[in-house]
Amino acid sequence: YAVGVKGENGPSACICTSVSQVSPMPDCRISVCMSRENYSHACMERTGIFSVSILSKNTSGAVIGALGFTSG
């Protein structure tokens, strides 16, 4: 999964390996597993807003590398 956040200087994102729905609609809550040391985690705590994109099995390693090592 690619998790996007609003960073202090613009958008940021990271790669997460686990995202789960933990409560039913209409008050849906999801669980996102990521390191607390991750910049994206700090942004999520600060704003409470994030997006989740499901990546396909064919997603380029360059995309995963860019989000995993040079962004949030």
Phi, psi and omega in degrees: 000145171255124180250120181258145180220164173266111180272173180298328182247022180128187183292152177215165181204163176212169176261132176235145182264349183218124174222129183221144172279127184245355174215155184282167174292154007271352180261050185302133173235145178236157177249130178239124180263121176205164179292137176293342179276356182284136178304320180298325178298315179298320179294319178297317179296320183291316186259332185074011183238135176200166176237155177233127176243132179274123180269143179281165176297338182267009180299133182299141175300332178295321178294312181297318178296319180295318180283329184277334187236342183239355179248222186288000000 
